[in-house]
Amino acid sequence: MKVGKYLFPRGLSNVEILHDLAEGKSRILMNLPIPEGWRMERIALQCGKILGIDTQRFISLCDNSSFRRELGVDAPSIEGYLMPDTYKFLWQVSEEEIIERMVGEFRKFYSDSLKKRQDEMRLSLSEVLTLASIVEDEAVLDRERPVIAGVYINRLRKRMRLEADPTVQYALPEGKRRLTYSDLRIDSPYNTYLYYGLPPGPINNPGRKSILATLFPEKHSFLYFVADGSGGHIFSRNYTDHQKAVKSYRRIRREAAKSSGS
């Protein structure tokens, strides 16, 4: 019998059902939505929930150097190469097939023109995906993605630390949460408050928009940004203006907390 979830037409006899199970004709495809910015562990859980696969084996394959070489991924992990999208798979498909498909979708998207742009920016593929993953975690509004990418490009060119909160959150053993000042002192290569340059690799799997924003960042002189309390950000060219924006955001948060009674 072919493994899968079936939807049999009405009126089949028992013999016809047995033939169908042997041939797998009535197996149905399951929708597998993978949103932008998910880490591979969360993707594994989603696949386990919807497709009934072994989540630990999925993660082990992502970390397996031989399997990565087979897929042509020259990186310490598959993280960053699992293209977010809505996929269709048969129930209990193999873990290898899922990963191969997601990496394959990334390869289709990352065309020769994007590789050429990557070379023009003098970045490696890993660096593009790493920066795109930070942009993915920071951006809420699509129109701000190229602006945020531009901020980080400016900081890299000026040899300033990126000081990106999502990279510190990636280093936390318990996962993503609101950061404290003590978190910013965590000794991890992913702590961009302590270490210059990009972290060792992507912190999630960025979507197409964030990758494009990274390859085609907006040209400007902004070096800082902070949330504006309504989903967007306030961008600043110098630290003094940035501090004013930070104070404004904190005031908004305090007022919101008072109004909610917390």
N, C-alpha and C positions, 0 to 999 in steps of 0.2 A: 504494500500500500504506500502511496505517496503521502508524505507528511504535509499537513497544511490545514487551513480552515476552509470548509466547503460550503457552498450554497447550491443545493440540488434543485433542479427544476421540478415542478409539481408532476405527480403521476408516475415517477420512476418505479419500476419493480425492484424487488430485492436483488435480483440478478444484475439489473442495470446499475444499481448503486454500487455493487461489488466491482463491476467492470470500471465504473467511474473512479472508485478509490484506487484501483490498480493503475489507471492511466493518469489520474490527477486532473481530469478535464474540468471539473467544477470548482477547483480551488480558486479562492478569491485573493486579490492583492490587498494588503493592508496599507493604509496611509501612515507614513512616518514623518511628522513634522519636526524639523531640527532648526530652531531659531538661531539667529545670529548671536555670537558672543558666548555660546555654551562651551564649557570645558568638556574634554573627552569623557570624564567620569560621568557627567550628567547625560551626555549623549548615550553612553553605555546603558544607563538606567532607563532612558527612554526606549531604547531598542529592546531591553529586557521586558519592559512593561507591555509594549505593543506587539513585539515579534516573538516573545518567549525565548530569547537567546540567553546564553551564559554571559552575564555582564563581566565577570572576572576574566573570562577568556578574551572578551573583547578588549579590555584594558591591557591584558598581557600581550596581545598581538600588537597593540599600539606602541608598546614599549620594547617590542622584539626587534633587534637590530637586523636580523636576517630577513624578516618579513618586510621591514622598511626598505631594505635594499631591493627586494623584489618589486616593490612599488616605485622605486626610483626616488625615494625620499631621503635626501642627504641631510639628516637632522637627528638630534638626540631623541626625538619623539615625533609622533604623528600630529601632536597638538599643533593647530594652525592650518593643517592640510585637509581637515574634514569639512568640506564645503556645506554650509548651512543651506537647507532647501527643504521642500516637502517631497519625500521619496515614496515609492510604492514597492513593497517587497512581499513575497510569500511568507506566511507564518513559519517560524523556525528555520528561516534561511540561515546559511552558515555565517559565522562572524566574519570570516575572511571576505565573503562576497559583499557584505555591507560596507566594510572599510574600503575595499577596492573600488566600489561604486562611488563613495564619497570623495576619495582622492582623485578618481577619474573625472568627476564633475569639476573639481578644482583645476585639473590639468586642461580640461576643455575651455574653462573660463580664462585661464592665465595664458593668453595668446602670445604670439610672437611680438605683436606691437607692445604689449605690456612688458615683456622681457626686455625689449629695446629701451623702453622708458626706464625700467629698473637700472639698466646699464648706464643710461644718461645721468641718473641720480647717484651713481657710484655706490649702490647698495646691493647687498646679496639678497637672494630670495628670502632667507631666514630673517634678515633685518627688515625687509618689507612687511612680512607677515607679523613680526614682533611689534613693529610700530602700528600696524593696522589693528592688531588685537587691543592695543592700548586705546586707540581712537574708538574702537567698537565699544569698549567699556565706558568711555567718558561721554560719548555723544548720545544725546537723546533726540535732537532735531537733525534731520538729514542735511539741512542747509549748513549746519555748523561743522560737519565732519571735515571738509577741506580746511576750514579755519583752524580747528583743533590740530589737525595734522601739521599745518603751517607753524603753529606755536612750537610744537616739538621739534620740527626741522630747524627752526630758528635757534632753539636752545642747544641742539646738538652742534650746530655750526659755531656757536659762541662758546662751546665747551662748558655749558651750564648743566648742572644735574637736572634730569627730567622732572623729578619730584612728582611722580604720577601715583596717586593713591591706589589705583587698581593693581599696580605691580606689587605693592606692599600687601594688599589683600590676598594676592595669589600666594604669597609666602606664609600666610597664617595657617597653622596646622588645622584649625577648626573651620577654615573656609571664609567666605566673604562676609564681612560685617562692618559696622561703622568703626573707623579707626580712632585710636587714642594717641596722645603724644608719645607714649611709651612704645607704641607699635612702630613709630617712625625710626626707632633706634634698633629694630631687629636686624641682626647681622646676617643678611641673606644677599646673594648676588642679584636677587629680584628687587631689593630695596633701592629704588632709584632716588631716595632721599640721602642715602649714604654713598652710593657708587655712581660714577659718571657713565655716560653712554647708555646704550640699550641693555635690557636684561638678557640673560642667556638664550631665551627663546620666547615664542608666543605664550600669552597667558590665557588664551581662549582660541576659539575658531572664528575668525572674523568673516563677515559677509562681504559680498561683492562691493557694496557702496563704500565700506571702510577701506578696502584694498585700493579701490580707485581713488579715494580721497588721499590716501598715502602716496600714491604714485603721481597724483596731480594736485598737490596741496595749494591752498590759496597763498599768494605772495602778499605778505604784509609785514609789519614790524612788531606785532604783538609777541610778548614773552610770557604772559601770565593769563590765567582765566580762573574764574570761580563761578559757582552756580548762582543764578539770579532769583531762585525761589519759585520759578514758574516753568521749569523744564529746560530753559536755555542757560546761557552763560554770559558773564560780563568779561570782556577781554581788555587787557591793559598792556601798555607799552613799557611801563616802568613800575618799580616796586611800590613807590608811594601811592600811585593810582590803584594798584592792586590791593594794597592794605585798606584803602577807602572802600573798595568793592567788597572785601572780606567783611568789614565791619557792617556794611549794609546788609549783606546776606545773613550775618549772625543776628542782626536786629529783626529781620524778617522771620527767622526761625524761632526767636524768643516770642514774638507776637503770635505766631502760629501755635506755639505750644500753650500760651496763655488762653487763646481762644478755644482750644480743644480741651482745656482743663487738665492737661498733663504736666 
